[in-house]
Each structure stands twice: as structure tokens, then as C-alpha cells.
Amino acid sequence: MKSTKRRHTPYTKLKALLDERGVSQKEVATLLGKSPSALNQNLNGTGGDFSLSEVRLICREYGISADEFFLHPEVSKKKQDSA
């Protein structure tokens, strides 16, 4: 079994949101001006991380919070509300 070397934690919450909304990785890659392959590596943690300007673009386009999807994706909204 091949082990994947990750540079950062995968963005599983963002990937789930995009899937839920029917947004393809190709659409997001186009928004960011990069290849779908490069975006996939960002999302899966095997490539570089997103730049601040990329995070801003994604948040603005999809109406999401950088805190929730990029900085603290492991903390669910339910956990935040009960804190």
C-alpha cells in the first residue's frame, strides 16, 4: 500500500461543501487561475497550501468563513455554538 506524504491537513470540510453544492474542482481551479490537478493537491494536502488571496477568493465566491473552512476545519459549528 502506497503512503501519501501530506504537507498539510486535507480540506475535507471544504471538499464536502463543494460536493454538496455541486461545484466541481475544475470550477474552483478556474476561479483561482490554476490547474485542476494543482487544486486537487491543495485540497488533499499533498501540494502547497492555499495562499491568502486564494482563501479570500474562495470565501467570497462561496459565502463561507475562512475560520470555519481553513483555520479550524476540525471544529464543527455545533461544537462552536455549545462552547
N, C-alpha and C positions, 0 to 999 in steps of 0.2 A: 504494500500500500504506500502510495506516494504522500509524503508530508509536505504541506504548503507553508512556506515561510511568510508570515504576515509582518508587515511593517507597522500596522496599527489595527485596532479593533474594527471588524467589519461593521458596516452601517446597515444592520439587519432591519432596524425600525424604518429607516428611510426606504429601503428596498420594498418592505411590506406596504408602505403607504403608496409608493408609485404603482405597485402591482394592483392594489385595491382601487386606485383611481384610473387604472388602465393606461398609465403613462409608460411608454417604452423607454428603455435605456438609450435608444438611439435619439429620441426626442430631447432627453436631458443632455446628452452629449452635444447635440446641435446647439442647444441653448448656451452651453459653456464653450463652444468652439473647439471641441476635442473629439477624438475618435471614440466610437462606442467601446472599443477594446480598452482604451485608457480609462474611460469612465467605469467600466466593469472592474478594473483593477483598483480604482479608488474605493468603490463600494465594498469590494471583498477584502480590502486591507492588504492586498498583495503588491500594490503600486504605491505611489506617493499619496499623501493626504490631500484633501481639498484645500485650495487657497482661500483666504478670507473673502476675496472678491467672488469666488465661485459659490461659497456658502451664502453670501448675500443674494446672489442671483437666484439660487435655488429657493431660498426662503421667500423672496419677493414673488417669484413666479408661482409657487405652490401654496403660499399663505401659511407657512409653517414657522415654528420657533427654532432658532439656532440652538438655544439652550436644550430644548427637548430632543432634537434630532441629531445634533452634532457634539455638544459639550457633555450632556448627561443622558445619553440614549438608554442607559440601563435603568433609569428611574422612570417608572410609569407615571402617568397623570394621576392615577388613583393613589399611588404612594405619596405623591407630592401634596394632593388635597388633604390627606389624612395627617400630614406632618404638622 
